Amino acid sequence: MKFIETALEIFLLYLLYKFIFDFIIPIYESSKKIKKQFGEMQDKMQNDLNKFQNHQNASQPEPSVKKDEDYIDFEEIKK
């Protein structure tokens, strides 16, 4: 009877070992890897967005400010 209890305990410990090392740890590692990849992708997208916005701002011409001395009076020409 003691042999069956010991064998059952060893079998349950083996199942627990397999569950932890073949299921729990790989899921933990893959979820950590996926989080890292999502973070890298978000950083890359943010950098690309910043580059795009900087390029848009650089390519837009500055609005010319009219000063009073730059104004030319309009004179109507009659034919």
Distance bins in CASP14 RR format, pairs under 12 A and 6 or more apart:
PFRMAT RR
TARGET T0000
AUTHOR 0000-0000-0000
RMODE 2
METHOD distances of the structure
MODEL  1
1 7 0 0 0 0 0 1 0 0 0 0 0
1 8 0 0 0 0 0 1 0 0 0 0 0
2 8 0 0 0 0 0 1 0 0 0 0 0
2 9 0 0 0 0 0 1 0 0 0 0 0
3 9 0 0 0 0 0 1 0 0 0 0 0
3 10 0 0 0 0 0 1 0 0 0 0 0
4 10 0 0 0 0 0 1 0 0 0 0 0
4 11 0 0 0 0 0 1 0 0 0 0 0
5 11 0 0 0 0 0 1 0 0 0 0 0
5 12 0 0 0 0 0 1 0 0 0 0 0
6 12 0 0 0 0 0 1 0 0 0 0 0
6 13 0 0 0 0 0 1 0 0 0 0 0
7 13 0 0 0 0 0 1 0 0 0 0 0
7 14 0 0 0 0 0 1 0 0 0 0 0
8 14 0 0 0 0 0 1 0 0 0 0 0
8 15 0 0 0 0 0 1 0 0 0 0 0
9 15 0 0 0 0 0 1 0 0 0 0 0
9 16 0 0 0 0 0 1 0 0 0 0 0
10 16 0 0 0 0 0 1 0 0 0 0 0
10 17 0 0 0 0 0 1 0 0 0 0 0
11 17 0 0 0 0 0 1 0 0 0 0 0
11 18 0 0 0 0 0 1 0 0 0 0 0
12 18 0 0 0 0 0 1 0 0 0 0 0
12 19 0 0 0 0 0 1 0 0 0 0 0
13 19 0 0 0 0 0 1 0 0 0 0 0
13 20 0 0 0 0 0 1 0 0 0 0 0
14 20 0 0 0 0 0 1 0 0 0 0 0
14 21 0 0 0 0 0 1 0 0 0 0 0
14 22 0 0 0 0 0 1 0 0 0 0 0
15 21 0 0 0 0 0 1 0 0 0 0 0
15 22 0 0 0 0 0 1 0 0 0 0 0
15 23 0 0 0 0 0 1 0 0 0 0 0
16 22 0 0 0 0 0 1 0 0 0 0 0
16 23 0 0 0 0 0 1 0 0 0 0 0
16 24 0 0 0 0 0 1 0 0 0 0 0
17 23 0 0 0 0 0 1 0 0 0 0 0
17 24 0 0 0 0 0 1 0 0 0 0 0
17 25 0 0 0 0 0 1 0 0 0 0 0
18 24 0 0 0 0 0 1 0 0 0 0 0
18 25 0 0 0 0 0 1 0 0 0 0 0
18 26 0 0 0 0 0 1 0 0 0 0 0
19 25 0 0 0 0 1 0 0 0 0 0 0
19 26 0 0 0 0 0 1 0 0 0 0 0
19 27 0 0 0 0 0 1 0 0 0 0 0
20 26 0 0 0 0 0 1 0 0 0 0 0
20 27 0 0 0 0 0 1 0 0 0 0 0
20 28 0 0 0 0 0 1 0 0 0 0 0
21 27 0 0 0 0 0 1 0 0 0 0 0
21 28 0 0 0 0 0 1 0 0 0 0 0
21 29 0 0 0 0 0 1 0 0 0 0 0
23 29 0 0 0 0 0 1 0 0 0 0 0
23 30 0 0 0 0 0 1 0 0 0 0 0
24 30 0 0 0 0 0 1 0 0 0 0 0
24 31 0 0 0 0 0 1 0 0 0 0 0
25 31 0 0 0 0 0 1 0 0 0 0 0
25 32 0 0 0 0 0 1 0 0 0 0 0
26 32 0 0 0 0 0 1 0 0 0 0 0
26 33 0 0 0 0 0 1 0 0 0 0 0
27 33 0 0 0 0 0 1 0 0 0 0 0
27 34 0 0 0 0 0 1 0 0 0 0 0
28 34 0 0 0 0 0 1 0 0 0 0 0
28 35 0 0 0 0 0 1 0 0 0 0 0
29 35 0 0 0 0 0 1 0 0 0 0 0
29 36 0 0 0 0 0 1 0 0 0 0 0
30 36 0 0 0 0 0 1 0 0 0 0 0
30 37 0 0 0 0 0 1 0 0 0 0 0
31 37 0 0 0 0 0 1 0 0 0 0 0
31 38 0 0 0 0 0 1 0 0 0 0 0
32 38 0 0 0 0 0 1 0 0 0 0 0
32 39 0 0 0 0 0 1 0 0 0 0 0
33 39 0 0 0 0 0 1 0 0 0 0 0
33 40 0 0 0 0 0 1 0 0 0 0 0
34 40 0 0 0 0 0 1 0 0 0 0 0
34 41 0 0 0 0 0 1 0 0 0 0 0
35 41 0 0 0 0 0 1 0 0 0 0 0
35 42 0 0 0 0 0 1 0 0 0 0 0
36 42 0 0 0 0 0 1 0 0 0 0 0
36 43 0 0 0 0 0 1 0 0 0 0 0
37 43 0 0 0 0 0 1 0 0 0 0 0
37 44 0 0 0 0 0 1 0 0 0 0 0
38 44 0 0 0 0 0 1 0 0 0 0 0
38 45 0 0 0 0 0 1 0 0 0 0 0
39 45 0 0 0 0 1 0 0 0 0 0 0
39 46 0 0 0 0 1 0 0 0 0 0 0
39 47 0 0 0 0 0 1 0 0 0 0 0
40 46 0 0 0 0 0 1 0 0 0 0 0
40 47 0 0 0 0 0 1 0 0 0 0 0
41 47 0 0 0 0 0 1 0 0 0 0 0
41 48 0 0 0 0 0 1 0 0 0 0 0
42 48 0 0 0 0 0 1 0 0 0 0 0
42 49 0 0 0 0 0 1 0 0 0 0 0
43 49 0 0 0 0 0 1 0 0 0 0 0
43 50 0 0 0 0 0 1 0 0 0 0 0
44 50 0 0 0 0 0 1 0 0 0 0 0
44 51 0 0 0 0 0 1 0 0 0 0 0
45 51 0 0 0 0 0 1 0 0 0 0 0
45 52 0 0 0 0 0 1 0 0 0 0 0
46 52 0 0 0 0 0 1 0 0 0 0 0
46 53 0 0 0 0 0 1 0 0 0 0 0
47 53 0 0 0 0 0 1 0 0 0 0 0
47 54 0 0 0 0 0 1 0 0 0 0 0
48 54 0 0 0 0 0 1 0 0 0 0 0
48 55 0 0 0 0 0 1 0 0 0 0 0
49 55 0 0 0 0 0 1 0 0 0 0 0
49 56 0 0 0 0 0 1 0 0 0 0 0
50 56 0 0 0 0 0 1 0 0 0 0 0
50 57 0 0 0 0 0 1 0 0 0 0 0
51 57 0 0 0 0 0 1 0 0 0 0 0
51 58 0 0 0 0 0 1 0 0 0 0 0
52 58 0 0 0 0 0 1 0 0 0 0 0
52 59 0 0 0 0 0 1 0 0 0 0 0
53 59 0 0 0 0 0 1 0 0 0 0 0
53 60 0 0 0 0 0 1 0 0 0 0 0
54 60 0 0 0 0 0 1 0 0 0 0 0
64 70 0 0 0 0 1 0 0 0 0 0 0
66 72 0 0 0 0 0 1 0 0 0 0 0
END
